[in-house]
Structures are given as structure tokens and as C-alpha cells.
């Protein structure tokens, strides 16, 4: 739901500011990601006070938070941004009353970016989840404890969301194609570093996971901007939902396959496979840039 909320931020955003609208939603996600774990102890105390197991406290907290969010949306998200966007004219008439030249609909004008947008969203999720999932296991196998793993993952999650305002600004200024290219390059660097770093090197693995999170962020913001530009308003919500199903499926597949790859080969092989998948974006980037 947090990821799908980014689409609502783009419905009424001007095309030149669309990526920054996505980044604003992602920053809000960061605040929740940082605050949530720190509420585990108070939530456990609340659950114990009402006679429930302490670990159910987080479920109580989440249920209350989602109910509050739903109430806020029902009461204040009016009119619905997507419905309002559909009611607006596609292109206003000139002030002097002259007839404007017809412009192809967005689905025809920007369709070349749709395939690349979907591809970068899916591959970024697949690579990120696969490498991230097995990194703590890899560290544990080399004698590092949960504190070290938590340190690495904390920096990784921060890199996933905190750079969002800068990423949005870069996408709006230089275009999504440039940032998709940066996403591919960053994911390749993350995979290569994770594969070559010693298993007991917290510093190098932290840098690798920061690059992994940053590459995912680049891919998410630029990919969302690409698909939003390419989808006409009348089918936008349905198509965005299908795209997010593909993203979720890719994440699940990455998490499942990562353990199998590490068991059958090794963590470096998994990381290099992720880098290879990121390199596979380059032909799609070149093709899309040529068409656009």
C-alpha cells in the first residue's frame, strides 16, 4: 500500500514535477520505516497491559495506523485526484481563441517508455530483494552477528528511501532515461562489490547494500515516472495495479530464488547474477531513448 500510494501523488502533478511528487510520498514512507521499529517496545507493553502476547503489540499498532490512514483518505482526499485529473481538459485552448493543433494522446505519444518503465521497476525489485535477503545469511556464515547485519540493513533501507527528493529532482531535470541508466549502473556496482567483498567486511558490505538501495530508488522513481507518462488517464489505475502485481511477484521470486542460488552456488554468484540482470537493462534503455 505504501508503494501504491506513490501513484496518487502523480495524478495531479504537472509532468515537469511528477517525479518529485513520487519522491515526496517515498520520503513519508521513510519516516514510518524509521519510526515503526522504535515503537516495538511500547506496543508490546500495551499488548501486555490488555492481556495479549507482547509480540501482538505491533499488529495492534499497525491496525490502528491503517484505520487512521483510511479515515484520513475518506474524509479529506476529496475530490479523488485521479477522478479530478480525468475531468480536466487534456490540453487547454489558447487564450486568443485560435484552434490548437491536435496532439496525439499520451498512450501514443509516450508509449515507448512504458516497456522500459515496467522493466526497470521489475528488475530493480528482483535484484534488490534477492541480494538483500541473503546478505544477513552470508554475514552470519562468516561469523558476524545480528548486530552487524542490522547495521548493514539499516543503511540499506535508508538508501532506499532517503535520497528520494534528490532523485525526483534529477528525474524532473534530466529526464527518466538518464536516471534509469544511473539505476542500472548503480545496481551493477552494488552486485560487483557485494560479490567481491570479504564476507566478514562490514564496511564493504554496507557500501554494497547502500548502492543496492540507491539503485532501487533510482529505478523506482524513474520507472514510475516513465509508466505514468505513458499510460492514458482512463486506464491508468488498472495498468498501475497490474504493474505493481508484477513488481510484487518479482520481489517474491527474488526472495525465493536467492536462497536456492546461494545453496546451490554461493552468495557471490547471486550478487553477480543481480549485476548481470541490471546490465540487461542497457539494450532496453538504448532502444527507448532512440524511439523517444
C-alpha positions in Angstrom: 0.0 0.0 0.0 2.9 2.4 0.7 4.3 1.8 -2.7 1.0 2.1 -4.5 0.4 5.4 -2.7 3.1 7.0 -4.8 0.8 6.8 -7.8 -1.7 9.1 -6.1 1.0 11.7 -5.8 1.4 11.8 -9.6 -2.3 12.1 -10.6 -2.5 15.9 -10.4 1.2 16.7 -10.6 2.4 18.7 -13.6 4.6 16.5 -15.9 7.7 18.6 -15.1 7.2 17.9 -11.4 5.9 14.3 -11.5 9.0 12.6 -10.2 9.2 15.0 -7.3 5.7 14.1 -6.4 6.7 10.4 -6.2 9.7 11.3 -4.1 7.5 13.1 -1.6 5.5 10.0 -0.9 8.6 7.9 -0.6 10.1 10.3 2.0 6.9 9.9 4.0 7.5 6.1 3.8 11.0 6.7 5.2 9.6 8.4 8.3 7.3 5.4 9.0 10.1 2.9 8.4 12.4 4.7 10.9 9.7 5.3 13.5 7.9 2.0 13.4 10.7 -0.3 14.8 11.2 2.1 17.7 7.6 1.6 18.7 8.0 -2.2 19.2 8.7 -1.9 22.9 5.8 0.5 23.8 3.4 -1.5 21.6 4.5 -4.7 23.4 3.8 -3.0 26.8 0.3 -2.0 25.5 -0.5 -5.6 24.4 0.7 -7.0 27.8 -1.4 -4.5 29.6 -4.6 -5.7 27.9 -3.7 -9.4 28.4 -2.3 -10.2 24.9 1.1 -11.6 24.0 3.7 -8.9 23.7 4.5 -9.6 20.1 0.9 -8.8 19.1 1.5 -5.2 20.0 2.9 -4.4 16.6 -0.2 -5.8 15.0 -2.4 -3.6 17.2 -0.3 -0.6 16.2 -0.4 -1.4 12.5 -4.2 -2.0 12.6 -4.7 1.4 14.3 -2.4 3.2 11.9 -4.0 1.7 8.8 -7.5 2.5 10.1 -6.4 6.1 10.8 -5.0 6.4 7.3 -8.2 5.1 5.8 -10.2 7.6 7.8 -8.0 10.5 6.6 -8.3 9.4 3.0 -12.1 9.0 3.2 -12.6 12.4 4.9 -10.0 14.6 3.2 -8.9 13.1 -0.1 -11.8 14.8 -1.9 -12.2 15.1 -4.8 -10.3 12.0 -5.7 -7.1 13.1 -7.5 -7.4 10.5 -10.3 -11.1 11.4 -11.0 -10.3 15.1 -10.9 -7.4 14.6 -13.3 -9.8 12.8 -15.7 -12.2 15.7 -15.6 -9.6 18.2 -16.6 -9.1 19.1 -20.3 -6.1 17.3 -21.9 -4.9 20.5 -23.5 -6.4 23.9 -22.8 -7.4 26.1 -25.8 -5.2 29.2 -26.5 -6.2 32.4 -24.8 -6.7 34.2 -28.1 -9.4 31.7 -29.2 -7.5 30.2 -32.1 -7.7 26.5 -32.6 -4.8 24.5 -31.2 -3.2 21.8 -33.3 -4.3 18.3 -32.3 -1.9 16.5 -30.1 -1.7 12.6 -30.0 -3.0 11.1 -26.8 -0.4 10.2 -24.2 -0.7 6.5 -24.9 0.5 7.1 -28.5 2.9 9.9 -27.7 4.9 8.3 -24.9 4.2 4.6 -25.3 7.9 3.8 -26.0 8.7 4.5 -22.3 6.1 2.0 -20.9 8.1 -1.2 -21.5 11.3 0.3 -20.1 9.4 1.6 -17.1 7.9 -1.8 -16.3 11.3 -3.5 -16.9 13.3 -1.2 -14.6 10.6 -1.5 -11.9 10.5 -5.3 -12.0 14.3 -5.8 -12.3 15.1 -3.3 -9.6 12.8 -5.1 -7.2 14.1 -8.5 -8.2 17.7 -7.7 -7.8 17.3 -5.7 -4.6 15.2 -8.3 -2.8 17.4 -11.2 -3.9 20.7 -9.6 -2.7 19.3 -8.0 0.4 17.6 -11.2 1.6 20.8 -13.3 1.5 23.2 -10.7 2.8 22.5 -11.3 6.5 22.7 -15.0 5.9 26.1 -14.5 4.2 27.4 -12.4 7.0 26.2 -14.9 9.6 28.0 -17.7 7.8 31.2 -15.7 8.1 30.9 -15.2 11.9 29.2 -11.9 12.1 26.3 -11.4 14.5 22.8 -9.9 14.2 24.0 -6.5 15.3 26.3 -6.3 12.2 23.5 -7.5 10.0 21.1 -5.0 11.4 23.7 -2.2 10.9 24.1 -3.1 7.2 20.3 -3.4 6.6 19.6 -0.2 8.3 21.9 1.7 6.0 20.4 -0.2 3.0 16.8 0.8 3.9 17.9 4.4 4.4 19.5 4.4 0.9 16.2 3.0 -0.5 14.1 6.0 0.6 16.1 9.0 1.9 17.6 10.0 -1.4 14.1 10.3 -2.9 13.8 14.1 -3.0 17.1 14.4 -4.9 16.2 11.5 -7.2 12.9 13.2 -8.0 14.6 16.5 -8.8 17.1 14.7 -11.0 14.4 12.9 -12.9 12.4 16.1 -13.5 15.5 18.0 -14.6 17.4 15.4 -16.7 14.6 13.0 -17.7 13.8 9.5 -16.6 16.0 7.8 -19.2 19.2 9.3 -17.6 18.2 8.2 -14.2 17.2 4.7 -15.4 20.7 4.4 -16.8 22.1 5.5 -13.4 19.9 2.9 -11.7 21.3 0.1 -13.9 24.9 1.3 -13.3 24.4 1.6 -9.6 22.9 -1.9 -9.3 25.8 -3.3 -11.4 28.3 -1.7 -9.0 26.4 -3.0 -6.0 26.3 -6.5 -7.3 30.0 -6.5 -8.2 31.1 -5.1 -4.8 28.9 -7.5 -2.9 30.4 -10.4 -4.8 34.0 -9.4 -4.3 33.7 -8.1 -0.7 35.0 -10.4 2.1 32.1 -12.0 4.0 33.4 -10.6 7.2 33.8 -7.0 6.0 31.0 -4.9 7.4 32.3 -1.8 5.8 32.4 -3.1 2.2 29.1 -4.9 2.6 27.5 -1.8 3.9 28.7 0.2 0.9 27.4 -2.5 -1.4 24.0 -2.5 0.2 23.8 1.3 0.2 24.5 1.2 -3.6 21.8 -1.5 -3.9 19.3 0.6 -2.1 20.2 3.7 -4.1 19.9 1.8 -7.4 16.5 0.6 -6.3 15.5 4.1 -5.5 16.7 5.4 -8.9 14.8 2.6 -10.6 11.6 3.1 -8.6 11.3 6.9 -9.1 12.3 7.0 -12.8 10.3 3.9 -13.7 7.2 5.2 -12.0 7.6 8.5 -14.0 8.0 6.6 -17.2 4.9 4.4 -16.8 2.8 7.3 -15.5 3.7 9.4 -18.6 2.9 6.5 -20.9 -0.4 5.4 -19.5 -3.6 7.3 -20.5 -5.8 8.6 -17.6 -8.8 6.4 -18.4 -6.8 3.1 -17.9 -4.0 4.5 -15.6 -5.2 2.9 -12.3 -5.8 -0.5 -13.8 -2.4 -0.6 -15.5 -0.6 0.7 -12.5 -2.2 -2.0 -10.4 -1.1 -4.7 -12.9 2.5 -3.3 -12.9 2.6 -3.4 -9.1 1.5 -7.0 -9.2 4.4 -7.7 -11.5 6.7 -5.9 -9.0 5.5 -7.8 -6.1 5.8 -11.1 -8.0 9.4 -10.2 -8.9 10.2 -9.5 -5.3 8.7 -12.8 -4.1 10.6 -14.6 -6.9 13.8 -12.9 -6.0 13.5 -13.8 -2.3 12.6 -17.4 -3.1 15.3 -17.9 -5.7 18.0 -16.2 -3.8 18.2 -18.9 -1.1 18.3 -21.6 -3.8 21.1 -19.9 -5.7 23.2 -19.4 -2.6 22.6 -23.0 -1.5 23.5 -24.4 -5.0 26.3 -22.0 -5.7 27.3 -19.1 -3.4 26.5 -15.5 -2.4 29.0 -14.0 -4.8 27.3 -15.9 -7.7 23.9 -14.5 -6.5 25.3 -10.9 -6.4 26.9 -11.3 -9.9 23.6 -12.6 -11.3 21.9 -9.5 -10.0 24.6 -7.3 -11.7 24.0 -9.2 -14.9 20.2 -8.6 -14.7 20.9 -4.9 -14.3 23.2 -4.9 -17.3 20.2 -6.4 -19.3 18.5 -3.0 -18.9 21.0 -1.3 -21.2 19.6 -2.5 -24.5 16.1 -1.5 -23.5 17.4 1.9 -22.4 19.1 2.4 -25.8 16.0 1.3 -27.7 13.7 3.5 -25.8 15.9 6.6 -26.0 16.1 6.1 -29.8 12.3 5.9 -30.1 11.7 8.8 -27.9 
